[in-house]
Each structure stands twice: as structure tokens, then as C-alpha cells.
Amino acid sequence: MSFSTTEQTTISPHTQQPLANSTRVYPSKDALGGIIKQSKEAQKGWAKVPLKERIAIGRKFIDEFKRTADEVPLELTLQMGRPVSQVGGEVRGFLDRADYMLSIAESSLADVSLADTDKPGFKRYIKRAPLGVVLVIAPWNYPYLVSINAVLPALIAGNTVLFKPSPQTPLTAERFAAALYRAGVPQDVIQVLHLSPELTSFAVQHPSVDFVSFTGSVQGGQAIEKAAVEATGFKGVGLELGGKDPAYVRADANLDYTVGELVDGAMFNSGQSCCSIERIYVHESIFDKFVDKYAELTKKYKLGDPTLPDTNLGPVVSAASADRIRKQVADAIKAGAKPLIPEDLFPAAKSGTAYVAPQVLINVDHSMEVMTEETFGPIVGIQKVSSDEEALKLMNDSPYGLTSSVWTNAESNPESEEAFLKFVDELQFGTVFLNRCDYLDPALAWTGVKNSGRGISLSKFGYDQLTRAKSVHMKIKVD
């Protein structure tokens, strides 16, 4: 990305050149204030549209998005660098999440009746009322998958949305909004904003913005939280931030299956996911065998031009990000870590580019940043442990708490499932997986603890975050 005080331009990670038609001009503060006020006025009318009608518009939106979905893969690859062969999964996930959140909208937003406990002559219930104007600040790494979590439920709940995409992926929000317009959402109800950091803070603090949904770095989340605290009044904020997601491989794990899943969980999208696998703990009895299989599979990746169909590892988002990742690896090696992947297997990984060779490190420990701070690259550290207790302690030894996973033979061994359930109780993470990782099920609440943020998206609880409870207390019989 490149910025001036008045505009932004997307730099393609693959070419390190400006992307055609990606320059966007920022509004003035006065113009932005006017846009926010329009959104506030539009919300009054949108909230009066019957819920069933809003859901029907949401269904039509899915059809409208599908009409141009074939244009998404190459367009997204050029913006953020993921191999074009892997973008289809994001499109399918985007549509699946939209479908699910629409399917539960009526039940999630229905009045809560208290008729069973009402006294004679009284009627009480709880309504779900929209918040008003919701500012959605979306990331570049999964711009469709993440934005659907907030944008569509916010609209269905009766809010209006101000949609700020990352400067790295400006076209994604515009394509998303265009499909909503074609489906029948009024233009003042969903508006795409391209903003500088200063203008973003202005929008967060604006008194007509009622809730901010932010996905991004811990540093970015802290800036959003600070801006919201300094605003007049009390403003809701949902933060989905970083992760340093661990996996623990128990002695009875299905090794071939587990290795394949954990390599993919670490390397997909070049490791640029808040829930990527970044650290693995393996029981000492199978450590050497696991590491050998893991390294051999990693060596088979093809790093290169993401627009080619046979590439399965593309560049990271920028040359600056690549330099930071390389430094984290170099620091670990200097501190005693052992790299298992020869860099000459990946000639595209050159200094000054956004291409980073995948790397597997052993002889690692928690004195190294590679095991404690988010990498956001195709790098994983693997550490030997002697027991469940040691693994649990190390998994929780992190400032982050997004997802974690345990890999064990629960199918044929009841003791293994029992052991997993003990991990569920003790792990300090928003999601705990068994024999799975790097996946979002829209029926489950997506949430984090510690520096991974606060708030909830997806599931019926995602609607709770985008509405407020309004209690209705009726005394019908008056003596």
C-alpha cells in the first residue's frame, strides 16, 4: 500500500507495482461527517423494513454475488497475493456464512417471551433492537470471509453499515456493496469508505456511529479502542485481533492425517490468518517421526507467481512484512533453533521481495519470539513435550487466545476423548478444536480472549453483538 494525505494506492505483493484502478481518494472530514449523518437518517427507514423482507433481500444478495463470483479469484490474488487456485474456498465460505446467518436470523432476532412466568394482567417480553450505525473495518487477509461476519448480520438486524476495507483490498468491499445494491439495499444503508488512519479515528469517534467492528492487528485494535474511549458517550466495540494458535499432538494421534492437516493449517494463505497454526507441541514418543513427516511435506510446496494455477504458496502481503518474518526466523536460529527447510528449495524467496520461504524450526522454546509473538507467515516452530500437563502449560503461555487444537485418537479410545475434554476446560482460547484447525463454523461463536480481542461474530450470538435488548413491561389490567 502507498499513502498520501489525500489518497491511497494498492501495491500488488506479486509485482511490487501499483495495481491498476486501485487508487482511491479520501473524503474531507466535512464530507465524511455528511456521509455518516446520511447513514444515521437512512437507518430510521431501514429498521422499519420488516425482518422477513430484509432476509429476502439478503437471499437475493447471495444470488447477485454469485453472478460475478468468477471475477473474484484473480482480482483478489492481484490485490493481496493468495494463489488464485485457493481463492475459491473463500468465495464458497463467504456464501455459506451468508446463507447460515440468514437462516437463523428470524429465531435470533425474535422477541424473547416471558409468558410462562407472567402474572395475571401482565405481559412482558424482550425485543432485539438495532444499534443504529455500525462501522465495519475489515482486514486484507480474508476480506470477504471476515466482512460477511459483520456486514450482513448488521444489515439484517436493522442497522446501517459504513464499510471500510483495507487499503490492500479496496475492490472487495466495492464488489460486496454492489451486490447488495443490486439486491435492493438502498445506497445510504451500506456505504463503502476509503479512509486514512486520521479519518478512521474521526469516524470511530463520531457521535452518530453506534458500534465499531474491527478486525486486524493488536496495535490497530488498541488504536480503535483508544479512539472509542475518547469519543463522547459510550460506544460499543468488537475486536478480532491477532493469534499465536497452538496445536498439541498426543502420542496416539493419527500421524499421517495430523501432519497433513497441520502443514496446511500453517502454510495456507502463506500463514496469514489470525487462526493459522504457528506453534506445535508434540509428545516426545512420536516427536522425531512427526517432525520428519512434517518437514518432508513442507518441502513439496511450490512458492511462486500466485496467478499460476499450480502455485500453492504465494507472497506475503508486502516486502516489509517479509523482512519482519525473516528477522523473526533469523533471531530464533541465532538463539539456538534448528531450521529444517533449505531455503534453496524456494528460489523465489529473495530479499527485497514479498516472497518468504516456508520454514520449520525445532529446538525452539518460549524465550524465542517465534513461539510467543504472531508471525503471520509460512513459519512454524515445533517443540517436544513429555506430557499433557506440559503441553497445556505451554499452550496457555501466550498473550493470545483465539484458537487451539488437540490431536488424538478419540474415535477408538474413550480415554483420549476424556483427555481432550479436560483440555477444553483448561485452555484459554475462544475455540478449542479436536483433530481440526484453521476453520470457522458459522454455527459456532467466533471469539477470542486476552490479546486476541473481545466480542463475538457468527452464530446466534453474533446477532446479540449487533443489537441491544429492549424490555417491554405491560400492565394490561388496571384496577
N, C-alpha and C positions, 0 to 999 in steps of 0.2 A: 504494500500500500504506500502511496505517497500523498502528502497533505500540503495544503497551503491554508491560509486563514479563511479562504472563501470556497475551496473545493477539494475533492478527493479523487484519486485515480487508482484503480486496481492494478497491481503489478502481478503478472502471472508467475507462479512459482516455477513452472517448467521453463519458460523463456527468459525470465527476469526482465521482461519488457512490458510496457503498459498494455493492458487489454483493450482491444477496440471497443468503442462505445461504452466505456466504463467510468468516464469522468462525470461526477455529479456535483452540482453547485449547491452550497449550503444556503438556507434561507437566512434572512436577518432575524434578530431577536423579535422585532416587531411582527414580522411575517409569521414566525413560529408561534408567537403568542396568539395571533389571529387564528392559526390552524387549530390550536388547542381549544380555543373558545368555540370554534365551529364543531369540534368533536363533542364538546360538552352539550351544546344545543342539540346536536343530532341524537345524542343518547336518550333524550327525553322521548323522542318519537320511536326510536328503535326498541326501547324497553316495552312500548305498548303493542308491538307486533306480537301476536300470540306465539307461544313457545312452539306449538306444532308447525306454524308457518316458518319460524326461524330454522327449525330442524329440517324442513323440506328444502329450504334454501341451501342448507349445509349438504344435503344429499345431491342437489344439483351441482354444487361446487365440486364434489368429487368427480362427477361426470365431466364437468368443464375442464378440470385439471388433467384428466386422462386424455382429453383431446390433443393436448400439446406435450404430453409426457415424453414422447420420443425425442423432443428437443432438449430435454433436461441433461442427459448424461454428459455430452461433450461440453455443453455450456458450463456445467458445474466443474468439470475437470479443468477447464481453462482458467476458471476463477481460483480454485483452491488446490488443485494438483492431485486429487484422488484418481487412481486409474479408472478410465472410462468403463472398463469391464465390471467395476464394482459399484457404480453409482446406482444401478437398477435396484439394488437392495434398499437404498434409502428411499427411492420413489415408492416401492411397494410398502415399506414400513410407514411412510407418510400417509398413504391412503388407508392402510389398515388401522392406524391410530385414529384417523379422522372418522372412519366407519364405526369404530368401537365407541368413541366419545359421543357420537351422535346416538348410538344405540342405547346408551344409558342416560341420556340427557333428561328424559321425562321423569324417570324414577329418582335421579339425583337431585333434580330441581323441584320436585313435588313438595307440597306443603306437608309438614310433619303433624299428623293429627294426634290430639291428646284426648280423643273422645272416650277412650276406655276409662279414663280417670276423672273426667269432668263431673262436677256435682250437678244436680238438677238445676236447670235455669241458667247454666253457664256453657259457653263454648270457647275452647282455646285451641290455638294451633300456631305453628311457626312457619313463616314464609322464608324463601330464599330470595333476597332482593339483590339486584346487580349493584356493583360498587360504583360504577359511573364510567370514568375514562381510565383505560388500562394502557400503560406504556410497556410495550414488549421490546426488549433489547436482546437481539438474537446473535449467536456466535457464527463463526465461519466453518467450523469443522464438520458439523451436521446441520446445515442451515434449514433444511426442510424438516427433518425429524424433530429438531428441538423446537422450532417455531410453531409447529402444529400443536404441540403440547399446551400452549398458552393461547395462541391467537383464536383458534376455532372455538374452544370451550368458552373463552371470554365473550365472543360474539353470541354464541348460543344462549349464554346466561343473561344476555340483555345489555352488555357493556358495549361501548365503542372502543376501538383499538387504534393506537398510534404505534406503528410498526417500524422500528429502527433496525435494519440489518447491519451486519458487519461491513465495513468498507471493502473487505476482501471478497464479499459475495453479494454485491448490491442487486444483481439481477434476480436473485432468488425471491426476495420479498416482492419485487415488482411482478414477477410471474404469479406468485401466490395471490397477490391482491387482484390482479387482472382476472383470474378465475373466479374470485369472489364477486367481482363486479358483474361478470357475465351471468353469474348465478342469481343475481338480484340484490346483492348487498349495496346499499347506497354509498356513494363515494365518500361522504363525510363520516361514515360509520367505520371504515377501515382506510387509514391513510398511511402511506409509506413515507418515512422521514429519513433523509441522509443528513447526519449531524456531526459536527466537530465535538470533541470532548467538552468544550465550554458550553455549547448549545445543548448537549445531552444533560449536563448538570442543570441548566436552565429549565429544561422540560421536566426533569425529576422534581425540581423544587416548585414548579408552577402549581398554584392553588387549585387549578381545575383538573389536575392529574390525581387520580384517587389511589392508584396502585401501580407499582413497578415490578415487572417480571424480568429479571436479568439472568442471563447465562453467560459465564465467562470465567476469567481468572479470579483468584482470591484478591489480588490487588484491585482489579476492576470492581469486584463486589464491595470491597471496603470503600471505594470512592462513591459508589451508588448509595451505600448505607449512610455515609457521612453527609452526602447531599440531601438525602431524605430527612435526616435528623435535623438539619439546619433549615428545612422548609417550615413555613407557617402551618401550624396544625399538626396532626398525626397521620402519617401516610404509611400504608401497607407496602411491604417489600418482600418479594420472593427471590431467593438467591440460589442458583445452582452453580456451584463453583468447581474447584479442582478435585482431583483424586490421586491417590497413590495406591491403587487397588491390588490387594494381595490374593494369592492362591496358596492353599496348602494341599499337598499331595500325600495322602496317607499310604502306609505300606501295602494296603490291599487294593489300591486303585488299579483300574484297567489301564495299563501303561500306554498302549498304542493309541487308544481313544483319548486319553488325557493329554498326551503330548500334542496330538494334532489340534485339539481344542485350545490349548494354552498358547501354542505358537500363533494360531490365528488370532486369539484374544489379545496378543501383544503386538502383532505386526499389522493387522488390518488398519487401513487408513493411515499407514505409517505410524501407528501408535498414537494418533492424535484424537483421542477420545477421553473424556473425563472418567470413563469406566474401563479403559484399557487395562490389561494385566501388566503391571510394572514391576512386581516383585513376587517371587515364587519361593515357597518353603517346602522342602522335600524330605520325607523321612529317610534317615541315614541308611536304612537297609536297602533302599532302591535308588539312592541318590546317583551313583555312577551310571547306572543303566538309563535312568531318566535323562540325565544331562547329555549323554551320548546321543540318544534319540532326538532330543530337543535341538541340539546343535546341527545334526545332520539334516533335519527337516528345514531349519532356518537357512542353511546354505543353498537350498533349492529355489529360494525366491529370486525373481527377476526384477532388478531395480532399473528403471529407465523411463523413457517417454510415456507419460500416462495416457496419451491419446492413442497408443497402440493396443490392440486387443489382447496381446499375450503378456503385457506388463501386469504384475500383481503387487508391485511396490513402487509408489511414486515419490515425488519430492515432498519434503515437509513444507510448511506454508511460506517460509521465507529463508533467505540466506542468513539473516540474523538468528532465527530460530535454530537453524542447522549449526551455527557456530556455538550456540549455548549448549546444545545437546552434545556436540563433540567435546566440549570442555568438561561436561559432567562425566563423560566416559573416561577422558584422559586423567581427570583428578582421581577417579576410582582406581585406575590402573596404577597410578603413581603411589596410591595408598596401599597397594597390595592385591587388587583384584586381577583375575586372570581372564583375558579375552579368549573366546573360543572360535570366533569367526574371522578368518583372514580378510582384511579389507580389500586385497587384490582380487577377490572374487566378485567385487562390485565396482568396476572401473568408472561407473557414472558418478560415484561419490567423490567429488573433488572439492577442495577448499574454494570458497567464494561462490559456490552454488547452493541450492536448497536440497541437494541430494545427499542423504545420510545413509551409510551402510548399516544394515541391521547388525546388532551385536548382542551376544550372550555372555554374561560375566559370572564367574564363580569366584570363590574365595572373597565373598563380599560380606559386609556386616553393617550395622546401623551407625557406625561412625562415618559412613560414606553417604554423600548426598544422593547418589544414585538409588539408594534404598530408603530414603526418607523424604525427598522432595520430588515433586512432579517433574517427569522428564518430557512427556508429550512427544515422544519419538519412538522409533523402532528398536528400543533397547530394553533388555530385561536382566535383572540380577537374580541368581538362583542360590539360595542359602540352605545348607544342611541343618536339620533339626533332629533331636533324639526322641521327641515325644509330642503328644497332642498339647500338653501344657506349655512346652516351649514354643510351639507354633502359635498358639493362641496369644501368648505374651508378645511375640514379635509382630503378629498381625495387628494387634491393638496399639503397638508402639508407633503411632503416627499422628500427625496433626490433622489428617484427613479421615473421612468416614463415609465414603459413597457406597461402594460395593465390595464384597469379599466372596470368596468361593472355597469350598472344601470338596475334595475329590476322593471318593472312597466307594467301596463295593456295597452299597446299601441294598441292592436288589436281592442278593442271596445271603446277606449277613445282617441279621437284625441288630447285632451289636454295633455295626458300623452306622446304621441309621440312628441309633440311640446316641452314638458319639457325635454325629452331626447335629442332632437337636441340642446337645449341650453347647456346641459352638454357636448355634442360633441365639441362645440365651446370653452368651458372654461376649460375642463380637459386637464392637461398637461401630456399626455400619447401618446405612439406610436399607440396604438389600443384602441378604445372605443367600448365595446360590449353592446348590448341590449338583456337582457334575455339569455345571454350565457357567458361562461368564459372558461379559460384554454384551448384554441383551436387555432390552426393555419390554416387558409385557404390559400393554396398556391397561389391563385389568388390575395391576398392582400399583400401589403408590410409589412414585419416583421421588425420593427424598434423600437428604444427607444429614450427617451430624458433624460436629466440630467444624473445621475449615472448609468442609465440602458444602456448607451453606445451610439454609433453612427454608422451610416452605415445602409445598407438595404440588406436583403436577401428575397428570394421568389419574386413572381410576375415578371412582365417585368422589374421592377426597380432593381431587383436582378442581372440581366444581365448587367445593367448600371454600377454597382459597380465593375464588373469583366472585364470590357472593358474600353477603352478610346476612345474619339471622335477624328476622324482624318478627317479634312476638305479637300475636293478636289475642286479646283477652276480652271476651264478650260476656256481659251480664245481661241475659235476654229477659229474664223475668224480674221485673222491678215491682216491689210491694208498695 
